[in-house]
Amino acid sequence: MDGVHSFFEKIGGQTKNIRIDNLSPCVKRVKKDGGRDYTDAFNRAIKYYDFGVLPCSPGRGNEKVMLSATFKPGRGDLGIT
């Protein structure tokens, strides 16, 4: 989970929650009830860094657009909750 580590290095610390798309390095499968089965590597990162996950709903492109609009690296606004 180099990406998670790099993210925390870039922001200079940790955060309580991160919002993720249903990307395959993190999510093995989306359950019918909306729950997620996370990959072993992502579960280790969650435990190590002690953060919560706010996943985007499948089939809800508007959530991803809002997430992308919130993440503006040039402005220093990383959409962290």
C-alpha positions as a Markdown table, in Angstrom:
| # | Residue | x | y | z |
|---|---|---|---|---|
| 1 | Met | 0.0 | 0.0 | 0.0 |
| 2 | Asp | 2.7 | 2.4 | -1.1 |
| 3 | Gly | -0.1 | 4.8 | -2.2 |
| 4 | Val | -1.6 | 5.1 | 1.3 |
| 5 | His | 1.9 | 5.6 | 2.8 |
| 6 | Ser | 2.8 | 8.2 | 0.2 |
| 7 | Phe | -0.6 | 10.0 | 0.8 |
| 8 | Phe | 0.1 | 10.4 | 4.5 |
| 9 | Glu | 3.7 | 11.5 | 3.8 |
| 10 | Lys | 2.4 | 14.2 | 1.4 |
| 11 | Ile | -0.1 | 15.6 | 3.8 |
| 12 | Gly | 2.4 | 15.5 | 6.7 |
| 13 | Gly | 0.4 | 13.2 | 9.0 |
| 14 | Gln | -2.7 | 11.1 | 9.3 |
| 15 | Thr | -6.4 | 11.6 | 9.1 |
| 16 | Lys | -9.4 | 10.0 | 10.7 |
| 17 | Asn | -11.1 | 9.0 | 7.5 |
| 18 | Ile | -10.3 | 8.7 | 3.8 |
| 19 | Arg | -12.8 | 8.4 | 1.0 |
| 20 | Ile | -12.0 | 5.9 | -1.7 |
| 21 | Asp | -13.4 | 4.7 | -5.0 |
| 22 | Asn | -13.9 | 1.0 | -5.3 |
| 23 | Leu | -10.4 | 0.5 | -6.6 |
| 24 | Ser | -9.1 | -3.0 | -6.9 |
| 25 | Pro | -5.9 | -2.6 | -4.8 |
| 26 | Cys | -8.2 | -1.8 | -1.9 |
| 27 | Val | -11.6 | -3.5 | -2.5 |
| 28 | Lys | -11.8 | -7.2 | -3.3 |
| 29 | Arg | -15.6 | -7.1 | -3.6 |
| 30 | Val | -18.6 | -5.0 | -2.9 |
| 31 | Lys | -21.3 | -6.9 | -1.1 |
| 32 | Lys | -25.0 | -6.6 | -1.9 |
| 33 | Asp | -25.7 | -4.9 | 1.4 |
| 34 | Gly | -23.1 | -2.2 | 0.4 |
| 35 | Gly | -20.3 | -3.5 | 2.7 |
| 36 | Arg | -16.8 | -4.1 | 1.3 |
| 37 | Asp | -14.3 | -6.9 | 1.5 |
| 38 | Tyr | -11.0 | -5.2 | 1.5 |
| 39 | Thr | -7.7 | -6.7 | 0.3 |
| 40 | Asp | -5.3 | -8.0 | 2.9 |
| 41 | Ala | -2.8 | -5.2 | 2.2 |
| 42 | Phe | -5.5 | -2.5 | 2.6 |
| 43 | Asn | -6.7 | -4.1 | 5.8 |
| 44 | Arg | -3.1 | -4.0 | 7.1 |
| 45 | Ala | -2.9 | -0.3 | 6.1 |
| 46 | Ile | -6.2 | 0.5 | 7.9 |
| 47 | Lys | -4.9 | -1.1 | 11.1 |
| 48 | Tyr | -1.4 | 0.3 | 10.9 |
| 49 | Tyr | -2.5 | 3.9 | 10.2 |
| 50 | Asp | -5.7 | 3.6 | 12.2 |
| 51 | Phe | -8.1 | 5.4 | 9.7 |
| 52 | Gly | -11.7 | 4.9 | 8.7 |
| 53 | Val | -12.8 | 4.3 | 5.2 |
| 54 | Leu | -15.7 | 6.2 | 3.5 |
| 55 | Pro | -16.2 | 4.2 | 0.3 |
| 56 | Cys | -18.1 | 5.6 | -2.8 |
| 57 | Ser | -21.3 | 3.8 | -3.6 |
| 58 | Pro | -21.1 | 1.5 | -6.7 |
| 59 | Gly | -22.8 | 3.0 | -9.8 |
| 60 | Arg | -22.9 | 6.5 | -8.2 |
| 61 | Gly | -20.6 | 8.4 | -10.5 |
| 62 | Asn | -21.6 | 11.7 | -8.9 |
| 63 | Glu | -19.8 | 10.7 | -5.7 |
| 64 | Lys | -16.6 | 10.1 | -7.6 |
| 65 | Val | -17.0 | 13.4 | -9.4 |
| 66 | Met | -17.5 | 15.2 | -6.0 |
| 67 | Leu | -14.4 | 13.4 | -4.7 |
| 68 | Ser | -12.3 | 14.3 | -7.7 |
| 69 | Ala | -13.5 | 17.9 | -7.5 |
| 70 | Thr | -12.5 | 18.0 | -3.8 |
| 71 | Phe | -9.0 | 16.7 | -4.5 |
| 72 | Lys | -7.1 | 19.7 | -5.9 |
| 73 | Pro | -3.4 | 19.0 | -5.4 |
| 74 | Gly | -2.3 | 22.4 | -6.7 |
| 75 | Arg | -4.4 | 24.1 | -4.1 |
| 76 | Gly | -3.5 | 22.0 | -1.1 |
| 77 | Asp | -7.1 | 20.9 | -0.5 |
| 78 | Leu | -7.0 | 17.1 | -0.3 |
| 79 | Gly | -10.6 | 16.5 | 0.7 |
| 80 | Ile | -9.7 | 15.0 | 4.1 |
| 81 | Thr | -12.4 | 14.5 | 6.7 |
